[in-house]
């Protein structure tokens, strides 16, 4: 896990590339290195995970080959790829996955992408042909942003690094969509005009000023083939195949030359992760971490403790208090660069701080199960909601937007490549809504504590298999993630069939009471910012008044104001 940066054009100076790596110091400081020639500069912040020796530092170049690599992430199957390349006559100077990626690209070219099982964002620069090749993993676990004008092409793991070199404005369209529809942007967008992101499963080529972007991972085609294969699969066979894949995925993600831990909630996903981790020989040495707030109405701690009682796992419980939220929000807002998901994200960030203090650099979590296994309640009704547990009352308050600002909002139109409505909702959440935003939040909070987060349930083999199972394996008897619960039932029946809890923190209550000043400061900031001309401030204050007096069906609109006030403050 690292940070990468690059400049192609007149701005490619040593001073500028150092500005970019310095601002991403939190992403890795075991080694900070640069490559600079006329018209090109590359930077790398290293968090050493595999082969800790200096020979694996980046930017990486071998035997005066014209290709230079900067890479963020992990190739989990690097051992198998290394053996395959050695049979082709390649030799290796290191034990790193970096060198495996480098040699794989030299041998297979862009076709190497389909052989990689991992999370990654990387860029190769050819010093002779002056061309750039960059790619991002299938689901976009690792970030890659870029900016291009008539003179320069600049890319980085985080927006703040690009903003060190160019002035960019907040996108009014993106903000309007956020306030109107809750959208965090489409796959190639950020909240800043002129700053784009390379979408997950896509590659980028640049030569001269010609930029070419194309999809390299075709999830739809692959899944449609598997849908036909799995039409008649029975419960026992499906369970056996999924457990086999899941065990392999977890084993791959334990490959590290540093200590590994994992996070726990009381849900099916992380409980299953706990059960399988407990089967490892080193289970007693692996620490688990969970957060709680001290509010029994929201905390998942009882379910977590119930599972841990049956395992060898050491559990560390991290308490988030309301009085911490204000300061932590200011820190995380700077790290996130864009709006983020509220107090649960703040609690998660504190968990990573605790993990880092224990000297653990690699962390596993349970992201990705709900989308692959149809775990959200709205998968079982006709709702187009993307929010678990949402009532019929809209969480968005469009009456606070001026007419001209509201007119800039355009409802996101997500592709529907399948004939089945359930599959289309799952596809939307995997590639456009739930997973992209969760991965962004999680990447930033884990890297803020210089720790690497790995998601074994987002192994593409697992996602494709679960996604392509018939509906009755996912939903049965009004229960989502049915077959997954049947697997977990072996370890804990109570947890396996516990209802999904949409809220994990008392955010609604805290914002109205303990964190009242945070909200009021946000409103004051908005009044003094460029947003004031885009909003109806009197209507905003009226909504805040109603919220304080009991209209608390949802707190999402309140958090939107807090997020945007910080964004315009940092503009």
C-alpha positions as CSV (number, residue, x, y, z in Angstrom):
1,X,0.0,0.0,0.0
2,X,1.5,3.3,-1.1
3,X,0.9,6.6,-2.8
4,X,1.8,7.2,-6.4
5,X,2.2,10.5,-8.3
6,X,3.4,11.7,-11.7
7,X,3.8,14.7,-13.9
8,X,4.2,14.8,-17.7
9,X,4.9,18.2,-19.1
10,X,6.6,21.5,-18.1
11,X,5.5,21.1,-14.5
12,X,7.6,18.0,-14.2
13,X,10.3,19.4,-11.8
14,X,11.9,17.9,-8.8
15,X,10.3,20.6,-6.6
16,X,6.8,19.8,-7.9
17,X,7.0,16.0,-7.5
18,X,8.3,16.4,-4.0
19,X,5.3,18.6,-3.2
20,X,3.1,15.7,-4.3
21,X,4.9,13.0,-2.3
22,X,5.1,15.3,0.8
23,X,1.4,15.9,0.9
24,X,0.8,12.1,0.8
25,X,3.3,11.3,3.5
26,X,0.6,9.4,5.4
27,X,0.3,6.9,2.5
28,X,3.8,5.6,3.2
29,X,7.1,6.9,4.5
30,X,9.2,3.8,4.7
31,X,10.7,5.1,1.5
32,X,9.9,8.2,-0.5
33,X,11.6,8.2,-3.9
34,X,11.5,10.1,-7.2
35,X,12.3,9.6,-10.8
36,X,12.8,12.8,-12.9
37,X,13.9,13.4,-16.5
38,X,13.2,16.1,-19.0
39,X,9.4,16.4,-19.1
40,X,8.6,13.6,-16.8
41,X,8.6,13.1,-13.0
42,X,7.3,10.2,-11.0
43,X,6.9,9.9,-7.2
44,X,6.3,7.1,-4.8
45,X,5.4,6.9,-1.1
46,X,6.1,3.4,0.1
47,X,4.5,1.5,2.9
48,X,6.6,-1.7,3.0
49,X,4.4,-4.9,3.2
50,X,6.1,-7.5,1.0
51,X,9.9,-7.8,0.7
52,X,10.9,-4.9,3.0
53,X,14.3,-4.5,1.4
54,X,15.4,-1.3,-0.4
55,X,15.7,-3.2,-3.7
56,X,11.9,-3.2,-3.9
57,X,11.6,0.6,-3.6
58,X,9.9,2.5,-6.3
59,X,9.9,4.1,-8.9
60,X,11.0,0.7,-10.1
61,X,13.2,0.1,-13.2
62,X,15.3,-3.0,-14.0
63,X,18.3,-3.6,-16.2
64,X,18.0,-0.2,-17.9
65,X,14.7,-1.2,-19.4
66,X,12.9,1.9,-20.7
67,X,9.8,1.1,-18.6
68,X,9.6,2.8,-15.1
69,X,6.9,1.7,-12.7
70,X,5.0,3.4,-9.8
71,X,2.5,1.1,-8.2
72,X,0.0,1.3,-5.2
73,X,-1.6,-1.9,-3.9
74,X,-0.9,-5.6,-3.7
75,X,-0.9,-8.4,-6.2
76,X,-2.0,-11.3,-4.0
77,X,-1.2,-14.0,-6.5
78,X,2.3,-12.7,-7.1
79,X,3.9,-16.0,-5.9
80,X,2.1,-18.0,-8.6
81,X,2.8,-15.4,-11.3
82,X,6.4,-15.3,-10.4
83,X,6.7,-19.1,-10.8
84,X,4.9,-18.8,-14.2
85,X,7.3,-16.1,-15.4
86,X,10.4,-18.0,-14.2
87,X,9.3,-20.9,-16.4
88,X,9.3,-18.4,-19.3
89,X,13.0,-17.6,-18.5
90,X,12.5,-14.5,-16.4
91,X,14.8,-14.0,-13.4
92,X,14.1,-11.9,-10.3
93,X,16.3,-9.8,-8.1
94,X,13.7,-9.3,-5.3
95,X,10.9,-11.3,-3.6
96,X,8.4,-8.4,-4.1
97,X,5.1,-8.3,-5.9
98,X,6.4,-5.0,-7.5
99,X,9.0,-6.8,-9.6
100,X,6.4,-9.5,-10.5
101,X,4.0,-6.8,-11.8
102,X,6.9,-5.2,-13.7
103,X,8.0,-8.4,-15.4
104,X,4.4,-9.5,-16.0
105,X,3.8,-6.2,-17.9
106,X,7.0,-6.7,-19.9
107,X,5.9,-10.2,-20.9
108,X,2.2,-10.0,-21.4
109,X,1.7,-6.3,-21.9
110,X,-1.8,-5.1,-21.0
111,X,-3.1,-8.6,-21.0
112,X,-1.3,-9.1,-17.7
113,X,-4.2,-7.3,-16.1
114,X,-6.5,-10.3,-16.5
115,X,-3.9,-12.5,-14.6
116,X,-3.7,-10.2,-11.6
117,X,-5.7,-11.0,-8.5
118,X,-5.3,-7.9,-6.3
119,X,-6.0,-4.3,-5.6
120,X,-3.9,-1.9,-7.6
121,X,-3.4,1.4,-9.3
122,X,-0.2,1.7,-11.2
123,X,1.5,3.6,-14.0
124,X,4.3,2.6,-16.4
125,X,6.3,5.3,-18.2
126,X,8.5,4.5,-21.2
127,X,11.5,6.7,-21.3
128,X,12.1,6.0,-25.0
129,X,8.7,6.1,-26.6
130,X,7.4,8.7,-24.2
131,X,4.2,6.9,-23.5
132,X,2.2,6.3,-20.3
133,X,0.2,3.1,-19.4
134,X,-1.9,3.1,-16.3
135,X,-4.6,0.8,-14.9
136,X,-6.8,0.4,-11.9
137,X,-8.1,-2.9,-10.3
138,X,-11.4,-4.4,-11.1
139,X,-13.5,-2.7,-8.4
140,X,-11.4,0.4,-7.9
141,X,-10.1,-0.5,-4.4
142,X,-7.0,1.6,-5.0
143,X,-7.5,5.2,-6.2
144,X,-6.1,7.0,-9.3
145,X,-7.0,10.7,-10.1
146,X,-5.7,12.7,-13.0
147,X,-5.7,16.3,-14.4
148,X,-5.0,17.3,-18.0
149,X,-4.7,20.6,-19.7
150,X,-3.0,21.7,-22.9
151,X,0.5,21.4,-21.4
152,X,0.5,18.9,-18.5
153,X,-0.9,15.6,-17.5
154,X,-0.8,15.0,-13.7
155,X,-1.9,11.9,-11.8
156,X,-1.9,10.9,-8.1
157,X,-3.5,8.6,-5.5
158,X,-5.2,11.6,-3.9
159,X,-6.7,14.8,-5.1
160,X,-4.8,16.9,-2.7
161,X,-1.5,16.0,-4.4
162,X,-2.8,17.3,-7.8
163,X,-4.1,20.4,-6.1
164,X,-0.5,21.2,-5.0
165,X,0.2,22.1,-8.6
166,X,-3.0,23.4,-10.1
167,X,-5.9,25.5,-9.1
168,X,-9.2,23.6,-9.5
169,X,-12.8,24.6,-8.6
170,X,-15.5,22.6,-6.9
171,X,-18.0,21.3,-9.3
172,X,-21.4,22.9,-8.8
173,X,-23.0,20.0,-10.7
174,X,-21.5,17.4,-8.5
175,X,-22.5,19.3,-5.3
176,X,-26.1,19.7,-6.7
177,X,-26.3,16.0,-7.4
178,X,-25.0,15.2,-3.9
179,X,-27.6,17.4,-2.2
180,X,-30.5,16.3,-4.5
181,X,-29.8,12.6,-5.1
182,X,-27.1,11.7,-2.6
183,X,-24.7,10.9,-5.5
184,X,-21.0,11.0,-4.9
185,X,-20.3,11.3,-8.6
186,X,-20.0,8.9,-11.5
187,X,-17.1,6.5,-12.0
188,X,-14.8,9.0,-13.8
189,X,-15.7,12.1,-11.7
190,X,-14.5,13.9,-8.6
191,X,-16.1,16.8,-6.7
192,X,-13.6,19.1,-8.5
193,X,-13.9,20.3,-12.1
194,X,-11.0,19.1,-14.2
195,X,-9.9,16.4,-11.7
196,X,-11.1,13.0,-13.0
197,X,-10.6,9.5,-11.7
198,X,-9.8,6.5,-13.7
199,X,-12.7,4.1,-13.1
200,X,-12.2,0.7,-11.6
201,X,-11.5,-2.0,-14.2
202,X,-10.2,0.6,-16.7
203,X,-6.9,1.4,-18.3
204,X,-5.4,4.6,-19.6
205,X,-2.9,5.3,-22.3
206,X,-1.2,8.6,-23.0
207,X,1.1,9.5,-25.8
208,X,1.7,13.2,-26.6
209,X,-1.6,14.9,-25.8
210,X,-3.7,11.9,-26.9
211,X,-5.5,10.3,-24.0
212,X,-7.2,6.9,-24.5
213,X,-9.3,5.2,-21.8
214,X,-10.9,1.8,-22.1
215,X,-12.5,-0.9,-19.9
216,X,-10.3,-3.9,-19.4
217,X,-12.5,-5.9,-17.0
218,X,-15.8,-6.9,-18.5
219,X,-17.8,-8.0,-15.5
220,X,-21.1,-8.2,-17.3
221,X,-19.8,-10.6,-20.0
222,X,-18.1,-12.8,-17.5
223,X,-21.1,-13.0,-15.2
224,X,-23.6,-13.7,-18.0
225,X,-21.6,-16.8,-18.8
226,X,-21.7,-17.9,-15.2
227,X,-25.4,-17.2,-14.9
228,X,-26.0,-20.0,-17.5
229,X,-23.6,-22.4,-15.7
230,X,-25.2,-21.9,-12.3
231,X,-28.9,-22.1,-13.4
232,X,-29.4,-25.5,-11.7
233,X,-26.7,-25.4,-9.0
234,X,-27.9,-26.8,-5.6
235,X,-27.3,-25.4,-2.1
236,X,-24.7,-27.9,-1.2
237,X,-22.6,-27.4,-4.3
238,X,-22.9,-23.7,-4.1
239,X,-21.8,-23.6,-0.5
240,X,-18.9,-25.9,-1.1
241,X,-17.6,-23.9,-4.0
242,X,-18.0,-20.5,-2.3
243,X,-16.2,-21.7,0.9
244,X,-13.4,-23.1,-1.2
245,X,-13.0,-19.7,-3.0
246,X,-13.3,-17.7,0.2
247,X,-10.7,-19.7,2.1
248,X,-8.3,-19.2,-0.8
249,X,-9.1,-15.5,-0.9
250,X,-8.4,-15.1,2.8
251,X,-5.1,-17.1,2.6
252,X,-3.9,-14.9,-0.3
253,X,-4.6,-11.8,1.7
254,X,-2.6,-13.0,4.6
255,X,0.5,-12.9,2.5
256,X,2.6,-10.2,4.1
257,X,6.0,-9.7,5.8
258,X,4.4,-7.6,8.6
259,X,1.6,-8.4,11.2
260,X,-2.0,-8.8,10.0
261,X,-5.2,-8.0,11.9
262,X,-8.9,-7.6,11.0
263,X,-11.9,-5.5,11.8
264,X,-15.2,-6.9,13.1
265,X,-18.8,-5.8,13.2
266,X,-21.7,-7.9,14.5
267,X,-22.9,-8.7,11.0
268,X,-22.8,-11.8,8.9
269,X,-19.9,-10.7,6.7
270,X,-17.2,-10.0,9.3
271,X,-18.5,-12.9,11.5
272,X,-17.8,-15.3,8.7
273,X,-14.4,-13.7,8.2
274,X,-13.7,-14.2,11.9
275,X,-14.8,-17.9,11.8
276,X,-12.5,-18.7,8.8
277,X,-9.6,-16.7,10.3
278,X,-10.0,-18.7,13.4
279,X,-9.2,-21.9,11.4
280,X,-5.7,-20.7,10.7
281,X,-2.8,-22.1,12.7
282,X,-1.7,-18.6,13.7
283,X,-5.3,-17.6,14.8
284,X,-4.3,-16.9,18.4
285,X,-1.8,-14.4,17.3
286,X,-4.2,-12.4,15.1
287,X,-5.9,-9.4,16.7
288,X,-9.5,-8.2,15.8
289,X,-10.7,-4.7,16.3
290,X,-14.2,-3.3,16.6
291,X,-15.8,0.1,17.6
292,X,-18.6,1.0,19.8
293,X,-20.2,4.2,21.2
294,X,-21.7,3.1,24.4
295,X,-25.3,3.3,23.1
296,X,-27.0,-0.1,23.3
297,X,-29.5,1.0,20.6
298,X,-26.8,1.1,18.0
299,X,-23.7,-0.8,19.2
300,X,-23.0,-4.2,17.6
301,X,-20.6,-5.1,20.4
302,X,-22.9,-7.8,22.0
303,X,-22.8,-9.8,18.7
304,X,-19.1,-9.3,18.2
305,X,-18.4,-10.5,21.8
306,X,-20.7,-13.5,21.3
307,X,-18.7,-14.6,18.2
308,X,-15.3,-14.0,19.8
309,X,-16.2,-16.2,22.8
310,X,-16.1,-19.2,20.5
311,X,-12.7,-18.3,18.9
312,X,-9.1,-17.8,19.9
313,X,-9.2,-14.2,18.7
314,X,-7.8,-11.3,20.7
315,X,-10.4,-8.5,20.6
316,X,-9.7,-4.8,21.1
317,X,-12.7,-2.6,21.6
318,X,-12.4,1.0,20.5
319,X,-14.8,3.5,22.1
320,X,-15.8,6.6,20.1
321,X,-17.2,9.4,22.3
322,X,-19.3,12.3,21.0
323,X,-16.9,14.9,22.3
324,X,-14.2,13.5,20.0
325,X,-16.2,13.9,16.8
326,X,-15.7,17.6,16.1
327,X,-11.9,17.4,16.1
328,X,-11.8,14.1,14.3
329,X,-14.1,15.4,11.6
330,X,-11.8,18.3,10.8
331,X,-8.9,15.8,10.4
332,X,-10.8,13.3,8.3
333,X,-12.3,16.0,6.0
334,X,-8.7,17.0,5.0
335,X,-7.8,13.4,4.4
336,X,-10.9,12.5,2.4
337,X,-10.7,15.5,0.0
338,X,-14.5,15.0,-0.8
339,X,-17.7,14.4,1.2
340,X,-17.6,11.2,3.3
341,X,-20.0,9.0,5.1
342,X,-20.5,10.5,8.5
343,X,-19.8,9.4,12.1
344,X,-19.4,5.7,11.2
345,X,-16.4,6.7,9.1
346,X,-15.0,8.7,11.9
347,X,-15.4,5.6,14.2
348,X,-13.7,3.4,11.6
349,X,-10.8,5.9,11.4
350,X,-10.3,5.6,15.2
351,X,-10.1,1.8,14.8
352,X,-7.3,2.2,12.4
353,X,-5.4,4.5,14.8
354,X,-5.6,1.7,17.4
355,X,-4.5,-0.8,14.9
356,X,-1.5,1.3,13.9
357,X,-0.5,1.7,17.6
358,X,-0.3,-2.0,17.9
359,X,2.2,-2.2,15.1
360,X,-0.2,-3.8,12.6
361,X,0.2,-2.7,9.0
362,X,-2.2,-5.0,7.2
363,X,-6.0,-5.2,8.0
364,X,-8.7,-7.4,6.6
365,X,-12.4,-6.4,6.6
366,X,-15.8,-7.7,5.4
367,X,-16.7,-5.2,2.6
368,X,-18.6,-6.5,-0.4
369,X,-20.9,-9.2,0.8
370,X,-24.2,-7.3,0.8
371,X,-23.8,-6.3,-2.8
372,X,-22.8,-9.7,-4.1
373,X,-25.3,-11.6,-2.0
374,X,-28.3,-9.2,-2.1
375,X,-28.2,-8.3,1.6
376,X,-29.9,-4.9,1.6
377,X,-33.6,-4.6,2.3
378,X,-34.3,-2.6,-0.8
379,X,-33.3,-5.6,-2.9
380,X,-36.6,-7.3,-1.8
381,X,-39.0,-4.5,-2.7
382,X,-39.6,-2.2,-5.6
383,X,-37.6,0.7,-4.2
384,X,-34.9,2.4,-6.1
385,X,-33.3,3.4,-2.8
386,X,-29.6,3.0,-2.2
387,X,-29.9,3.4,1.5
388,X,-30.5,0.4,3.9
389,X,-33.4,0.9,6.2
390,X,-34.7,4.1,4.6
391,X,-38.3,4.9,5.0
392,X,-40.6,6.5,2.4
393,X,-39.5,9.9,3.6
394,X,-36.8,11.4,1.4
395,X,-33.4,11.9,3.2
396,X,-32.7,14.9,0.8
397,X,-33.9,18.4,1.4
398,X,-34.0,20.0,-2.1
399,X,-36.0,23.0,-0.8
400,X,-32.7,24.4,0.5
401,X,-31.3,24.7,-3.0
402,X,-31.9,27.9,-5.1
403,X,-33.8,27.3,-8.3
404,X,-30.6,27.8,-10.5
405,X,-28.6,25.4,-8.3
406,X,-31.3,22.8,-8.3
407,X,-31.4,23.0,-12.1
408,X,-27.8,21.9,-12.3
409,X,-28.7,18.5,-10.7
410,X,-29.2,15.6,-13.0
411,X,-30.4,12.3,-11.7
412,X,-27.8,9.6,-12.2
413,X,-28.6,7.2,-14.9
414,X,-27.1,3.8,-14.1
415,X,-26.7,1.1,-16.7
416,X,-29.0,-1.9,-16.6
417,X,-27.2,-4.6,-18.5
418,X,-29.2,-7.5,-17.1
419,X,-32.8,-8.6,-17.7
420,X,-33.3,-9.2,-14.0
421,X,-34.1,-6.2,-11.8
422,X,-32.3,-7.6,-8.8
423,X,-29.1,-8.1,-10.8
424,X,-29.3,-4.6,-12.1
425,X,-29.6,-3.2,-8.5
426,X,-26.6,-5.3,-7.4
427,X,-24.6,-4.2,-10.4
428,X,-25.4,-0.5,-9.6
429,X,-24.3,-0.9,-6.0
430,X,-21.1,-2.8,-7.0
431,X,-19.9,-0.4,-9.6
432,X,-21.6,2.9,-9.2
433,X,-22.9,3.6,-5.7
434,X,-22.2,1.5,-2.5
435,X,-18.9,-0.1,-3.2
436,X,-17.1,2.9,-4.9
437,X,-17.9,5.3,-2.1
438,X,-17.2,2.8,0.7
439,X,-13.8,2.0,-0.9
440,X,-12.9,5.6,-1.1
441,X,-13.9,6.3,2.5
442,X,-12.0,3.2,3.7
443,X,-8.9,3.8,1.6
444,X,-8.5,7.3,3.0
445,X,-9.1,6.4,6.7
446,X,-6.8,3.4,6.6
447,X,-4.0,5.3,4.8
448,X,-4.4,8.2,7.3
449,X,-3.0,5.8,9.9
450,X,-0.5,4.3,7.3
451,X,-2.2,0.9,7.3
452,X,-3.1,-1.3,4.4
453,X,-6.7,-2.4,4.1
454,X,-7.6,-5.6,2.3
455,X,-11.1,-6.9,1.3
456,X,-11.2,-10.7,0.8
457,X,-14.9,-10.7,-0.1
458,X,-14.1,-8.4,-3.1
459,X,-11.9,-11.1,-4.7
460,X,-13.3,-11.0,-8.2
461,X,-13.8,-14.8,-8.2
462,X,-16.1,-14.6,-5.2
463,X,-18.1,-11.6,-6.4
464,X,-18.7,-13.2,-9.8
465,X,-19.7,-16.5,-8.3
466,X,-22.1,-15.1,-5.7
467,X,-23.6,-12.5,-8.2
468,X,-24.3,-15.2,-10.8
469,X,-26.2,-17.6,-8.4
470,X,-29.9,-17.9,-8.8
471,X,-32.0,-15.6,-6.7
472,X,-33.2,-18.3,-4.3
473,X,-29.7,-18.8,-3.1
474,X,-29.5,-15.1,-2.2
475,X,-33.0,-14.4,-0.9
476,X,-35.2,-17.0,0.6
477,X,-38.1,-16.6,3.1
478,X,-37.6,-12.9,3.2
479,X,-34.0,-13.3,4.3
480,X,-31.2,-11.7,2.3
481,X,-27.8,-13.4,2.0
482,X,-29.6,-16.7,2.6
483,X,-26.9,-19.1,1.6
484,X,-24.2,-17.1,3.3
485,X,-26.2,-17.2,6.5
486,X,-26.4,-21.0,6.1
487,X,-22.7,-21.2,5.9
488,X,-22.2,-19.0,9.0
489,X,-24.9,-21.0,10.9
490,X,-22.3,-23.7,11.4
491,X,-20.3,-21.3,13.6
492,X,-23.1,-19.2,15.2
493,X,-26.8,-19.6,14.5
494,X,-27.7,-16.4,16.5
495,X,-25.4,-14.2,14.5
496,X,-26.2,-15.9,11.2
497,X,-29.9,-14.9,11.4
498,X,-29.6,-11.6,13.3
499,X,-31.3,-8.8,11.5
500,X,-29.1,-6.3,9.6
501,X,-28.7,-3.1,11.5
502,X,-28.7,-0.1,9.1
503,X,-27.3,2.3,11.7
504,X,-24.1,1.7,13.7
505,X,-23.8,5.0,15.6
506,X,-26.2,7.4,17.3
507,X,-25.5,10.0,14.6
508,X,-29.0,11.3,14.5
509,X,-29.2,12.0,18.3
510,X,-25.6,13.3,18.6
511,X,-26.1,15.9,15.8
512,X,-29.2,17.3,17.5
513,X,-27.7,17.4,21.0
514,X,-24.0,16.8,21.8
515,X,-22.8,17.9,18.3
516,X,-25.2,20.8,17.9
517,X,-22.3,23.3,17.7
518,X,-20.7,21.3,14.9
519,X,-23.9,21.7,12.8
520,X,-24.3,25.4,13.6
521,X,-20.6,26.1,12.8
522,X,-21.2,24.4,9.5
523,X,-24.2,26.5,8.7
524,X,-22.2,29.7,9.6
525,X,-19.4,28.6,7.3
526,X,-21.8,28.0,4.5
527,X,-23.3,31.5,5.0
528,X,-19.8,33.0,4.5
529,X,-18.8,30.8,1.5
530,X,-19.5,30.6,-2.2
531,X,-22.3,28.1,-1.4
532,X,-24.4,30.9,0.1
533,X,-25.4,32.1,-3.3
534,X,-26.5,28.6,-4.3
535,X,-28.6,27.8,-1.3
536,X,-31.7,29.2,0.3
537,X,-30.2,29.8,3.8
538,X,-33.5,30.6,5.5
539,X,-34.9,27.3,4.3
540,X,-31.8,25.5,5.5
541,X,-32.1,27.1,9.0
542,X,-35.8,26.1,9.0
543,X,-34.8,22.5,8.3
544,X,-32.3,22.6,11.1
545,X,-34.9,24.0,13.5
546,X,-37.3,21.1,12.6
547,X,-34.5,18.6,13.1
548,X,-33.7,19.9,16.6
549,X,-37.4,19.6,17.4
550,X,-37.8,16.0,16.5
551,X,-37.9,15.7,12.7
552,X,-35.0,13.1,12.8
553,X,-36.2,10.4,10.4
554,X,-32.8,10.9,8.7
555,X,-29.7,12.8,9.5
556,X,-28.1,12.5,6.0
557,X,-29.1,16.0,5.0
558,X,-27.5,17.4,8.1
559,X,-24.3,15.5,7.4
560,X,-24.3,16.8,3.8
561,X,-24.2,20.4,5.1
562,X,-21.3,19.5,7.5
563,X,-19.3,17.8,4.6
564,X,-19.9,20.6,2.1
565,X,-19.0,23.4,4.6
566,X,-15.7,21.8,5.2
567,X,-15.2,21.3,1.4
568,X,-15.7,25.0,0.7
569,X,-13.6,26.0,3.6
570,X,-10.7,24.0,2.2
571,X,-11.3,25.2,-1.4
